[in-house]
Amino acid sequence: MNYLNTKPLVYGLQKPPISDQIELIGDYPSRLAQMLIENQIDVGLIPVAVIPKLPEYHIVGNYCIGAEGEIASVAMFSEVPMNQVKKVYLDYQSRTSVALLKYLMKEYWGINPEIVEAKNEDYRNEIKGTTAGLVIGDRAFEQRKISTFIYDLGSEWRSITGLPFVFAAWVSTKKLPEDFVRLFDEANAAGLRHIDEIVAANPFDLYDLKKYYKLHLSYELDSKKREGLSHFLQVID
C-alpha cells in the first residue's frame, strides 16, 4: 500500500535477503485486493474484508496494519453530529473501512443515511453540510484539519467489542514456502526497530508520525488481533 502506515513493514522488504526474492508493487488497498483476486500478485497487504471473497487464502506471517484503539487515519468526517448526517460518501480506496463503517452505522450508531460509492478524489469536496465522508490513509490527516466531527473507526470498534482491529493483513491465495515466510516475517519486523529513521525519511507536516507509528498503529498480528479479525469477518459475512 502506498500509505505512510505501511512504511515500517515495507522498510525491511526493500533490503536483502528478501528483496532478492520478491518484486515489490505499490498501490492503494482496494486495487491490491483486486490484483490478488485476479492472481496478478502472489501476496498482498490487502483489506481483510476481501478475505471472504477468496476461494482459498493464507495469512502470511505475523504482521498487519492494526490498531488497539484510535487509528487516526480511518474515520467518518462531517460538519454535523452523526445523527444529522443525511448522506455518506464511501472512500473508493477502501474495502475493510467501508465494511466496518456500514456495520457501525447499521448495528450501533442507528443511522441510515444515503450511501454513495465515491469514484475519485472529488468526493471529498462534498463533505459539507449534512453530507459526511469516509476518508482513509494519508488523506485522512488532511481531512482532520477541515472537518468538525471525526468518528474514528478504530476507537468505535474497540468501544463496542473490546478488541483491537485489523485493517489489512498479508494474504496469499496459495501456501507459501515456510523458509520464505520466515524471511518475510523477519523483514516485516525490521522496520519496527527503525521507526525514528523512517520518520526522519518521511517528513510529514500534518501529523506526528512517531506518535502515529507507536501510539495509533499496532503491527503485530497477535492472538487478540486474530480474535478481532475473526469477529469482524463473522459480523460482515
RAKAZI-V762946 format. One record per residue. RES is the residue in three letters. SS is DSSP state (A for helix, B for strand, O for the rest). NEAR is the number of other ideal C-beta (glycine too) atoms within 8 Angstrom. Layout:
res=RES ss=SS near=NEAR
res=RES ss=SS near=NEAR
//
This chain:
res=MET ss=O near=13
res=ASN ss=O near=6
res=TYR ss=O near=10
res=LEU ss=A near=11
res=ASN ss=A near=10
res=THR ss=A near=11
res=LYS ss=A near=11
res=PRO ss=A near=13
res=LEU ss=A near=13
res=VAL ss=A near=10
res=TYR ss=A near=12
res=GLY ss=A near=13
res=LEU ss=A near=13
res=GLN ss=O near=7
res=LYS ss=O near=9
res=PRO ss=O near=5
res=PRO ss=O near=6
res=ILE ss=A near=13
res=SER ss=A near=10
res=ASP ss=A near=6
res=GLN ss=O near=7
res=ILE ss=O near=7
res=GLU ss=O near=3
res=LEU ss=O near=8
res=ILE ss=O near=7
res=GLY ss=O near=5
res=ASP ss=O near=8
res=TYR ss=O near=10
res=PRO ss=A near=17
res=SER ss=A near=11
res=ARG ss=A near=9
res=LEU ss=A near=15
res=ALA ss=A near=13
res=GLN ss=A near=8
res=MET ss=A near=12
res=LEU ss=A near=17
res=ILE ss=A near=9
res=GLU ss=O near=6
res=ASN ss=O near=6
res=GLN ss=O near=5
res=ILE ss=O near=9
res=ASP ss=O near=6
res=VAL ss=B near=10
res=GLY ss=B near=11
res=LEU ss=B near=11
res=ILE ss=B near=13
res=PRO ss=B near=13
res=VAL ss=A near=14
res=ALA ss=A near=12
res=VAL ss=A near=14
res=ILE ss=A near=9
res=PRO ss=A near=8
res=LYS ss=A near=5
res=LEU ss=O near=11
res=PRO ss=O near=3
res=GLU ss=O near=6
res=TYR ss=O near=8
res=HIS ss=B near=10
res=ILE ss=B near=8
res=VAL ss=B near=11
res=GLY ss=B near=10
res=ASN ss=B near=7
res=TYR ss=B near=11
res=CYS ss=B near=12
res=ILE ss=B near=13
res=GLY ss=B near=15
res=ALA ss=B near=13
res=GLU ss=O near=7
res=GLY ss=O near=8
res=GLU ss=O near=8
res=ILE ss=O near=15
res=ALA ss=O near=13
res=SER ss=O near=14
res=VAL ss=B near=14
res=ALA ss=B near=15
res=MET ss=B near=12
res=PHE ss=B near=16
res=SER ss=B near=16
res=GLU ss=O near=9
res=VAL ss=O near=11
res=PRO ss=O near=7
res=MET ss=A near=12
res=ASN ss=A near=5
res=GLN ss=A near=7
res=VAL ss=O near=14
res=LYS ss=O near=7
res=LYS ss=B near=11
res=VAL ss=B near=15
res=TYR ss=B near=15
res=LEU ss=B near=13
res=ASP ss=O near=13
res=TYR ss=O near=10
res=GLN ss=O near=9
res=SER ss=O near=14
res=ARG ss=O near=12
res=THR ss=A near=13
res=SER ss=A near=14
res=VAL ss=A near=12
res=ALA ss=A near=11
res=LEU ss=A near=14
res=LEU ss=A near=13
res=LYS ss=A near=9
res=TYR ss=A near=11
res=LEU ss=A near=13
res=MET ss=A near=12
res=LYS ss=A near=8
res=GLU ss=A near=6
res=TYR ss=A near=9
res=TRP ss=A near=7
res=GLY ss=O near=3
res=ILE ss=O near=8
res=ASN ss=O near=4
res=PRO ss=O near=10
res=GLU ss=B near=6
res=ILE ss=B near=8
res=VAL ss=B near=9
res=GLU ss=B near=7
res=ALA ss=O near=11
res=LYS ss=O near=6
res=ASN ss=O near=6
res=GLU ss=A near=5
res=ASP ss=A near=8
res=TYR ss=A near=14
res=ARG ss=A near=11
res=ASN ss=A near=6
res=GLU ss=A near=9
res=ILE ss=O near=16
res=LYS ss=O near=6
res=GLY ss=O near=5
res=THR ss=O near=10
res=THR ss=B near=13
res=ALA ss=B near=16
res=GLY ss=B near=17
res=LEU ss=B near=16
res=VAL ss=B near=12
res=ILE ss=B near=12
res=GLY ss=O near=14
res=ASP ss=A near=10
res=ARG ss=A near=10
res=ALA ss=A near=14
res=PHE ss=A near=12
res=GLU ss=A near=9
res=GLN ss=A near=14
res=ARG ss=A near=13
res=LYS ss=O near=6
res=ILE ss=O near=7
res=SER ss=O near=10
res=THR ss=O near=5
res=PHE ss=B near=11
res=ILE ss=B near=8
res=TYR ss=B near=10
res=ASP ss=B near=11
res=LEU ss=A near=15
res=GLY ss=A near=15
res=SER ss=A near=10
res=GLU ss=A near=11
res=TRP ss=A near=14
res=ARG ss=A near=14
res=SER ss=A near=5
res=ILE ss=A near=8
res=THR ss=A near=7
res=GLY ss=O near=4
res=LEU ss=O near=10
res=PRO ss=O near=12
res=PHE ss=B near=15
res=VAL ss=B near=15
res=PHE ss=B near=13
res=ALA ss=B near=12
res=ALA ss=B near=13
res=TRP ss=B near=13
res=VAL ss=B near=16
res=SER ss=B near=13
res=THR ss=O near=11
res=LYS ss=O near=7
res=LYS ss=O near=4
res=LEU ss=O near=12
res=PRO ss=O near=5
res=GLU ss=A near=6
res=ASP ss=A near=6
res=PHE ss=A near=9
res=VAL ss=A near=11
res=ARG ss=A near=8
res=LEU ss=A near=11
res=PHE ss=A near=15
res=ASP ss=A near=11
res=GLU ss=A near=10
res=ALA ss=A near=11
res=ASN ss=A near=16
res=ALA ss=A near=10
res=ALA ss=A near=11
res=GLY ss=A near=14
res=LEU ss=A near=9
res=ARG ss=O near=6
res=HIS ss=O near=10
res=ILE ss=A near=12
res=ASP ss=A near=7
res=GLU ss=A near=7
res=ILE ss=A near=14
res=VAL ss=A near=10
res=ALA ss=A near=6
res=ALA ss=A near=5
res=ASN ss=O near=9
res=PRO ss=O near=3
res=PHE ss=O near=9
res=ASP ss=O near=3
res=LEU ss=O near=8
res=TYR ss=O near=9
res=ASP ss=O near=5
res=LEU ss=A near=11
res=LYS ss=A near=9
res=LYS ss=A near=9
res=TYR ss=A near=14
res=TYR ss=A near=13
res=LYS ss=A near=7
res=LEU ss=A near=6
res=HIS ss=A near=11
res=LEU ss=O near=13
res=SER ss=B near=8
res=TYR ss=B near=12
res=GLU ss=B near=9
res=LEU ss=O near=13
res=ASP ss=O near=7
res=SER ss=A near=5
res=LYS ss=A near=8
res=LYS ss=A near=15
res=ARG ss=A near=10
res=GLU ss=A near=9
res=GLY ss=A near=15
res=LEU ss=A near=11
res=SER ss=A near=8
res=HIS ss=A near=10
res=PHE ss=A near=15
res=LEU ss=A near=11
res=GLN ss=A near=7
res=VAL ss=A near=8
res=ILE ss=O near=10
res=ASP ss=O near=5
//
